């Protein structure tokens, strides 16, 4: 079995000799293996056994092969002949962005052994601690060996393959480290310098630029493999996503920096949709990368980067041509970066040779761009400072001119002020006269309202007292007649008692007198008449008592009073307005005595109740059905009086104006329009509130809220 495998390997090795081979001699330096590489790629993953026997390998051509983004693994095949005295050679694949690279080396008896490296593996498993992939090639003198490389990556596959002696390789690695170290140093200097300036001037442009520098630096050293080597060697999963994420964030920061530095919103407003489209595209490219689809995220990131480069180039060029001076530095810096990117891409596509300059063109351009943009930011600050100084100078000149104008105007103004003062003096005299007239008119109106209330009070008293007095008067005449009859009976009984007649005769005469005068009925009639007179006198006494409670209108001292008593006395006064047609419903709870002006509150009750009776009469006329409901209750430190009717109600306009002075819905001559205004002011004087609700055609409800104590 081993012999057959060995024979097969020798046959295939012979084929390589026909195609050309890599020959290492004592004078050979570092050999680029592009021309001597054969490649095999399929639309599926194939095993090494299939590759070993495959006849489909093709030459990759001169230079450094660029296979683009591939879904499946790529196989490379090459032969090396060692004609040097050193049997230990180094194979270098100078592209750190490979997820998986596996070298198949021939061993004893023709059996191949493999060594797998890549970003999908921990960095610490590498024998040589360098960002590039280094493999040992142990080839005896004058011996030819055939090797296979299996390569897979979610990103672009670019394969600069070198073979050299160890000392040459380590010298090259030192050069790479030095160049990358210089770049990292420039990035750190620009980062900390601009961060310090940001904390000094608090300009958002510096903050966006610091973020841009930081993530561009991470992206560039990530492409060279140093971030995986030094920052997160044990996080291969994050390393595979980092380039897409860092490049996207740096792209967003670049757009934000461009917007603030070039003042795109002011200088090129039409470019903002393209600007935000690029930002959204960068954000979208991060989503598949975070979810594990690195290849899709990388393609989206590349598209977003290309579009952003064009957009920023066009924006900066346009704004520069429009005369915005800071755009000159920006356009120069961005042009340098684009030039470096173009050189880097031309190298990938074999238009330019692969060498140290072309492979580091992006880092060189990035370092120059950072420096130019830092100068641009400093220049922008100087420009803003000059503009500020010019603005201050203009403001100072304007202030001086204003001072001169003010001095000139002061003379004119003083003259006008004197004239105006004289006019105002005359106007003030007229206003004082008018104010005095208004005060007199107001006093007359208030007195008019008082007289109107007094008229209602007088009418109510006259009506209420007239009924019981009439009752007493009508009972006096029959009582006088009955008393005279009683006197006659007493006189007759006296004559009988003094006569000489016998007792039976006297009894007979007395009985005759009683029958003649109907003495028993006389007693009953006198009793009824006295009872009626008593009831009339009692009713009159109650009315006088209610009048005494109600009529404290002019009292100006706070005192504790029973609000329910005031309501009852007011109902007595307006009883004549009810005409026995309006039903009064009273639900008066026991209330605490409150500090108030009792007479003024009684006037409030009178005004509200009189308006309620008027609204009911407007709706029902001479018919029954009107209801006037009065209730009172206390809650915490307040008492509430609710007065509601089922009258005509009020519309929204009337509700808004009901407490305005002189507003009335009554006909001319029926009211002054001051009643509810006085009621409102009285409740405010008591530090209370009036709540009004009304529905046209259904009725009106007033709720008076009064504090128990006047603090």
Secondary structure, DSSP 8 states (H G I E B T S, - for coil): -HHHHHHHHHHHHHHHHHH--EEE-TT---EE-STT-EEEE-SS---HHHHHT----EE--SS-EEEEE-SS-EEEEEEEEE-SS--EEEEEE--TT-SEEEEEEE-GGG-EEEEEESTTS-GGG-SS-SSSEEEEEE--TTEEEEEEEEEE-SSEEEE-EEEEEHHHHHHHHHHHHHHHHHHHHHHHHHHHHHHHHHHHH--HHHHHHHHHHHHHHHHHHHHTTHHHHHT-TT-HHHHHHHHHHHHHHHHHHHHHHHHHHTTHHHH-GGGHHHHHHHHHHHHHHHHHHHTT-HHHHHHHHHHHHHHHHHHHHHHHHHHHHTT-THHHHHHHHHHHHHHHHHHHHHHHTTSS--SHHHHTHHHHHHHHHHHHHHHHHHHHHHHHHHHHHHHHHHHHHHHHHHHHHHHHHHHHHHHHHHHHHHHHHHHHHHHHHHHHHHHHHHHHHHHHHHHHHHHHHHHHHHHHHHHHHHHHHHHHHHHHHHHHHHHHHHHHHHHHHHS---HHHHHHHHHHHHHHHTHHHHHHHHHHHHHHHHHHHHHHHHHHHHHHHHT-TT--S-EEE-HHHHHHHHHHHTHHHHTTTEEEEEEE-----EEE-HHHHHHHHHHHHHHHHHHHHHHHTTSS-EEEEEEEEEETTEEEEEEEE-SS---HHHHHHTTSTT---S-TTS--S-HHHHHHHHHHHTT-EEEEEEETTTEEEEEEEEESS--
